[in-house]
Amino acid sequence: MKNYHLILMLLLSYLCYPQIPSVDIKKLDGGIINTSEFDNDDGPIVISFWATWCKPCKQELENIHEVYQDWQEETKVKLIAISIDDARNTSKIKPLVNSKGWEYEVYQDSNREFATKMGVNPIPHTFLINKDKKIIYDHVTYSDGDEDELYEKILETIE
């Protein structure tokens, strides 16, 4: 009987924390990466969906940039920024990232396949993924200070 309870608990934890879908997206250099390759053996992953035209998106990524090095040293977190800019705006992504000095992994989801499968609408939409590649937290929109709540959630994943 105890085995049934264990199986039920494992099944419920899997259903409550879905894994990220497997989708091919573009690297900024034009190559392709599958989202199943997102990996961070040392800690959690933050996936942030954004666009060059989205002011709150850029503000969120900029505010995280200011504390990102500390976050990495303390928690080993990795941030992956996924641009949903359409084909007309993709040429703006790399110059923006370079001008901001963001040290995140940045990819393009111009057809929004990954965003759609993740249930992203509106942006910014930020997810926290644990070592098992399961979504354990997500947040939509951005206001100053939201990065503090995200950091608290990151800390919870490493305790």
N, C-alpha and C positions, 0 to 999 in steps of 0.2 A: 504494500500500500504506500509506503514511503517513496518508492520509486515513481509512482504516479504523481505524487505531489511535486517531486523534483522536476519531472518532465513538464508538468503544467507550469511551474514557476519559470523554467527556461523558455517555454513557448511564449508565455506572457511577456517576459522581458524582451524577447525578440520582436514581438508584435508592437510593444510600446516604444521601442527604439529602432526604427527602420534603418537599414543601411543605405548608403548613397548609391544611386543607380550607376550603371556602367555605360558611359557615353564618350564618344570621341569628340574632343574639342581642340582648338588650335592654340599652339604656342605663339608667342609674339614673333619668333623667328620664322614662322610659317609652317613649322612641323606640327605633328599631331600627337596628342597624348590622350590616353583613355583615363577617365576619372577613377577607374579601379586601381590605377597606378599611384594615386595620391597616397603617400605613405609618410609616417613619422614614427619610427620605432621608439623615439625618445619621449614622446608626449602627444598631447591632443592637437587637432587641426581645426583652425577656424577657416570657414569658407564664406567669403563675402561677395555677394552679387552686387554689381555696381555698373555705372555707365558714365562716360565723359561728360554728358549733359546734366547729370544728376548732382546738384549742389550738396544735398545731405550725404550722398554716397562719398563724395570726395572729402567732405568734412570728417566723416567717420574714419576713413582710411588715413587721413592726415593726423587726426588725434591719436589713433592707434600707433601711427608711425613714431610719434613723439615718445612713446613708452615701450615700443616693440622690443628694443634691445634688452631692456630690463625684464620684460615678460619672458623673452627667450631664455635669459640666464636663469630666471627663477623657476620656470615651468617647462622649458623645452618646447613650447608651443610653436606651431608653424601656421602662418597665415597665407591662404591662397585666395587671390582676388580674381573673380571671374567677371569679365566685362560682357555685358549683353548688348553692346553697341551694334547697330546693324551695319551692313556692308558700306554704307555711305560714310560712317564715322570711324571705321576701324583704323584708318590711317592716323587718327588723333590719339590712339591709346598709348603707343610706345613713347611718343614725345612727352605726353603728360606724365607718365610713370617716371621717365628719366628726369624731367624737370623737378618733380617732387622728391626724387631720391628714394622712392619706395623700394625696399629690399624684399618685398613679397614675391612669391611666385605669382605671375599674372598670366592669365589665359583668356581666350576669346570664345564666347558662345554666341556667335552672331545669329545663328538660326534659333537660338533659345531652346534647343532641345533639352540640354541639361537643366536649365532653369525651369522649364515646364515640368520635367520629371521630378524636380525637387519641390514643386508647388510654389515657385517664386512669383509673387505679384502682390504688391508693388515692391520697388527697390528703395533704399537698400534693404537687403534681406541677408541676415548673417546666421550661419549655422555653426555649432560646436560639435565636433566629431571626436569620439574617444578612440583609444588604441585599437578597438575592435571594428573601427570604421562604422560605428553606429551613431546616428544623430541623437544627441542627448539634450540639445537646447537650440532654439532658434528665436530670432528677434527680427521684427519688421519695422522699418523706418529708423530714423536716427534723431536723437536730441543730445546736446552736449551732456556728457556724463554717462551715457549708455555704455561706453567702453568700460567703465568701472564695474557695472553689473556683469558684463561679459567676463572681465578678469576674475571676478568672484566665482563664476561658473567654471572657469578654467582651473582655478585653485581646487575646487571641489573634485575635479576629475583626477587630480594627481594625489589626493590624500589617501 
